[in-house]
């Protein structure tokens, strides 16, 4: 096996740092993800299946309500 040289060792060291950093990030991500109970996750999933556009519909309803308020206040003036 040939000698790697300085650039080769730097590349290996960099790859090791990236792999270790990624694993630490995954560990912290899944460790903090346990804060939400599994029941809440299932509940959100079923709500999304029942009403796939539920959040968008709520936002549209809120926008329509605000437009009605603006129209009614502008008619009074």
C-alpha positions as CSV (number, residue, x, y, z in Angstrom):
1,X,0.0,0.0,0.0
2,X,1.4,3.4,-1.0
3,X,1.8,6.3,1.4
4,X,-1.2,8.5,1.4
5,X,0.5,11.8,1.9
6,X,-0.7,14.9,3.7
7,X,-3.7,15.6,1.4
8,X,-5.0,12.0,1.8
9,X,-4.8,12.1,5.6
10,X,-6.5,15.5,5.6
11,X,-9.3,14.0,3.4
12,X,-9.7,11.0,5.7
13,X,-9.8,13.3,8.8
14,X,-12.4,15.5,7.2
15,X,-14.6,12.6,6.3
16,X,-14.4,11.3,9.8
17,X,-15.4,14.7,11.2
18,X,-18.3,14.9,8.8
19,X,-19.5,11.3,9.7
20,X,-19.1,11.9,13.5
21,X,-20.9,15.3,13.2
22,X,-23.8,13.8,11.2
23,X,-24.2,11.0,13.8
24,X,-24.2,13.5,16.7
25,X,-26.8,15.6,14.9
26,X,-29.0,12.6,14.3
27,X,-28.7,11.6,17.9
28,X,-29.7,15.1,19.1
29,X,-32.5,15.3,16.6
30,X,-34.1,12.0,17.6
31,X,-33.5,12.6,21.3
32,X,-35.5,15.9,21.2
33,X,-38.1,14.4,19.0
34,X,-39.3,12.2,21.9
35,X,-40.9,15.3,23.5
36,X,-44.1,14.8,21.4
37,X,-46.1,11.8,22.6
38,X,-46.7,9.2,20.0
39,X,-50.5,9.7,20.4
40,X,-50.2,13.3,19.3
41,X,-48.3,12.2,16.2
42,X,-50.9,9.6,15.4
43,X,-53.7,12.2,16.0
44,X,-52.1,14.7,13.6
45,X,-51.6,12.0,11.0
46,X,-55.3,11.0,11.2
47,X,-56.4,14.6,11.0
48,X,-54.2,15.1,7.9
49,X,-55.8,12.0,6.3
50,X,-59.3,13.1,7.1
51,X,-58.8,16.7,6.0
52,X,-55.7,17.0,3.8
53,X,-56.2,20.7,3.2
54,X,-57.6,21.5,6.7
55,X,-55.0,24.2,7.6
56,X,-55.3,25.8,4.2
57,X,-59.1,25.9,4.5
58,X,-58.9,27.5,8.0
59,X,-56.5,30.1,6.6
60,X,-58.9,30.8,3.6
61,X,-61.8,31.1,6.1
62,X,-59.9,33.6,8.2
63,X,-59.0,35.6,5.1
64,X,-62.6,35.7,4.0
65,X,-63.7,36.9,7.4
66,X,-61.1,39.7,7.4
67,X,-62.2,40.7,3.9
68,X,-65.9,40.9,5.1
69,X,-64.8,43.0,8.0
70,X,-62.9,45.4,5.8
71,X,-65.8,45.6,3.3
72,X,-68.4,46.2,6.0
73,X,-66.2,49.0,7.6
74,X,-65.5,50.6,4.2
75,X,-69.3,50.7,3.4
76,X,-70.0,52.5,6.7
77,X,-67.7,55.3,5.8
